[in-house]
Amino acid sequence: MVRVRPSTGPDSRVDQPYDEFYDADGCVRPVYEQLARTVASLGADELAVRTIERDMAHADRGVTYDHQGVEAVFPFDPIPRILTESAWRHIAAGVRQRVRALEAFLDDVYGAQQILADGVIPRALVLRSTHFRREVHGLRPANGVRVHVSGVDLVRDADGTFLVLEDNLRVPSGVSYALDNRRTTTTRFPELLRGYHVESIDTYPSQLLAALRASAPDGVNDPTVVLLTPGPYNAAYFEHAYLARRMGIPLVQPSDLICSGGRCYLRSTRRSNEVHVIYRRIDDAYLDPVAFDPTSLLGVAGLIVAAREGTVTIANAVGNGVADDKLIGTWVPTMIDYYLGEQPLLGMVPTYRLNDPDEVAWVIANLDRLVVKPTDGAGGKGVVVGTTATDEELTNLAGELRAHPYRFIAQPIIPLSTHHTLDGRALHVDLRPFAINHGDHIWVMPGGLTRTGPAPGVLVVNSSQGGGSKDTWVLRPGNGRVRTSRSVIGLVDQVRADIDTPNPEATQ
């Protein structure tokens, strides 16, 4: 993997981010010009009223998330992010390629382990990963699919190039917010779509259900599919309920299932119905108290035995986390070459593997200009951004790196691209496209979820850290461009100024 050490010059700690809405001259980029015209024509008061109505509707419908123990309305900015058809074609092809390679790696590492025998990836790194599950070695799903749903996190560097930040192959979340964002746009802000032909994302639930049904055990023609949730107190429960409802399948908790005789059943007041596919939203460690954590109250005892018997499929497969371990993930370009014989279509954020003492020493000496992440972390937890960390935080982190270097990776601070919001702020954004593997083909939902930072300059954009989101548009081929004069751009700036000024009549 190519690793580029940050410059040590005093003015080069972080490059200027790529602005997705404005070009270098401060003019609206062509793809946004019609949107700018529409925003200007609507006016600040109307947009403010609709924003309040949107928040009230989200609160009523439970479009919320858990932020530091408080249930809050998930922040949504109505100014969409727009991707051209050509840009999306490249992204989707790169995502499909990664999924194919990661599927091959998981099949190999839980089977023959040829890539380890060939010394392509150090065996010790894989076997010591906290997400490598020896309990499922040799267990192969009916149709060979382990990554039924994946979310590939992309960021845009200072040049506007999309780079892979990390893969999410365990229980990737967030698609419900992307779907609801589109619903909000079409119902609350339909005028914004004027002049644009945007790819639909409405088929995601049916695509997911078809992939789950296709993964059923051999010989099952009409499988019973359920969505397994930890319960209503889980931070992503809105998504669990939303997807189950859209797919028309039962939403179940662990107490609703029972495994007996190598089979899994859905409890019922009349009789027990056999379950063939479980779309689980519970982490591996808690999934089966017999196979994993015996103290887990969220698991279904005997589930892994039933999976080994081939009577039930668990989606996503148990053990996928070894492939989205942030250290092992640095070998994905190598996996693409090893398994597919291809060159990566998407580049990756340069990453420092802390398996060399000299590398560890250099990273410790430059912590104030790097991002350090736990290899098994998720949701932005444990991430330390050197430019904003305190001296005490950096000192403590240096001690952790000396003691347990294999638990971390380090990356140069990428200036995530920014996107303007309705209130005029420029927030850092990333993109999580969602891919569904049907076995014979991989479908990528056009657009995915754009996440925004909670405030200007904040690089961690996870919702668990207070971030929000935008609707993400992928334009269909043939979208026309409507030129916008500088006078219209001035009107947009005036709308921003009006929104920043409190308007009692609009907020009562």
Residue, then its C-alpha position, 0 to 999 in steps of 0.5 A: m500500500v502506498r503511504v505518503r507521510p505528511s509534509t512537515g512544513p509549518d503551513s502544510r498540516v492540512d490542505q484546503p478542502y475541496d468545496e463541492f458547491y462552489d468552485a475556486d472562483g467562488c461561483v456555484r458549480p454548474v451542476y448546482e446552478q439550477l438548484a441555486r436558482t430554486v433556493a433563491s426563488l423560494g425565499a428565507d421565510e418559506l424555507a425556515v417554515r418548512t424546516i420547522e415542519r420537517d423537524m416536527a414530522h421527524a419527531d412524530r415519526g421517530v426519525t431519531y438517533d441516540h446522541q450521548g444518551v439523548e434521543a434527538v431528531f436526526p439532523f437533515d439539511p435540505i440542500p442536496r449533494i449532487l453527483t454526476e452520472s459519470a462520477w457515480r458510474h466510477i464509484a459504483a464500479g469501484v464499490r462492486q470490485r471491492v465487494r467481490a474481493l472482500e467476499a473472496f477474502l472472507d470465503d478464503v480466510y474461513g476456509a482454505q486460508q490460501i492467502l495466508a499460506d502464500g504469505v500475502i497477508p501476515r497470518a498473525l494479523v488475521l488470527r489476532s484480529t478481535h473480529f476473526r471468529r474461529e467458531v465459524h471456520g469452515l461454515r459456508p453460506a448456502n449461496g456463498v454470499r457473506v456480505h449481503v449488505s455493505g457500506v463503503d465509506l468514501v471521502r473526497d480529498a483536496d483535489g476532489t478525488f474520491l478515496v476509500l476510508e473504510d469498509n463496513l461489512r458487519v451490520p452497516s447502518g444508515v440506509s434508512y436515513a438515506l431513504d427518508n432523506r429522499r422522502t423528505t425532499t420529495t414531500r417537503f422540498p419538491e421544488l428543489l428537484r425542478g430541472y433535475h432527473v435524479e435516479s430513484i432509490d426506492t427499490y432498496p427494500s425490495q433489492l434487499l429482500a430479494a438478496l435475503r431470499a436468494s441466500a436461503p438454505d438449499g431446497v427452501n423455495d419460499p423462505t421465512v425471512v426475519l429482521l433481528t433487532p436488539g430492541p427499541y432501546n438500540a440507537a438504530y431501532f428506527e432503521h430496524a423497524y423501517l426496513a422490516r416494514r418496507m420489506g414486509i417481514p417480521l421484526v423480531q427480538p431474541s426472545d421471539l426466536i428459539c433454536s432446537g434440533g439444529r433448526c431455528y423457529l419463530r415463537s407463536t401463540r399457536r405454533s412455531n414457524e421455522v425461520h430460514v433467513i435472519y437479517r441480524r442487527i446484533d453484533d457477533a459477540y452477542l448473537d449466540p450465548v452458547a458460541f460467544d459471550p455466555t452472559s449475552l441477553l441479546g443472543v439466540a442460544g444454538l443459532i450457530v449450530a443451526a447455521r452449521e447444519g445449513t438450516v438457517t442463513i445469518a445475514n450478514a455472515v458471522g465473522n465478517g468483521v475481520a475484513d473491515d478491521k482497519l489494519i487488515g483493510t489496508w490490504v484490500p488493493t492486494m486482495i483485488d490483485y490476488y483474487l481478481g487479477e485487477q487493479p483497484l478502481l478506487g484509491m484508498v486513504p494512505t494508512y500507516r501499519l503499526n507493525d514496525p517499530d520504526e513506523v510506530a516511533w515516527v507516528i508517535a513523533n508526529l501525532d499532532r498531524l495525524v488521525v489515529k483510529p482503533t483497528d476494531g472501532a466503529g462510529g467514530k469512537g476512539v478516533v483522535v485527530g491530532t490537530t484538535a487533540t489536547d497535549e494530555e490526549l496525545t500523551n496518553l495516546a502515545g503510551e497506548l501506541r507503545a503498549h499495543p501498536y497492533r490495535f491502531i492505525a494512523q492516517p494523514i489528516i485528509p481535508l474532507s470535502t465541504h458542502h454548503t448547508l441551508d444556513g450557509r455553513a460549510l460542513h465536512v462530508d463523507l459518502r456511504p454507498f450501500a451495496i447489496n450482493h444477490g450472489d450473481h450480481i451486486w446492486v449499488m443504491p444510487g447515491g447512498l448516505t451523505r453524512t455531515g459534520p456537526a459544525p464547521g471544521v469538525l472532521v468526524v462526521n458520524s451521527s453518533q458524534g452529532g453529525g447530520s446528513k443530506d439527500t444524495w442525488v445521482l443524476r440520470p444521463g442527459n440532465g441539462r445544465v441551466r446557467t445561473s447569472r451572478s445576480v442569482i448567486g447574490l440572491v442565494d447569498q442574501v437568502r443565507a443572510d436572512i436565514d442567519t437572522p432570527n425571524p420571530e414570526a417564522t419560528q413561533 
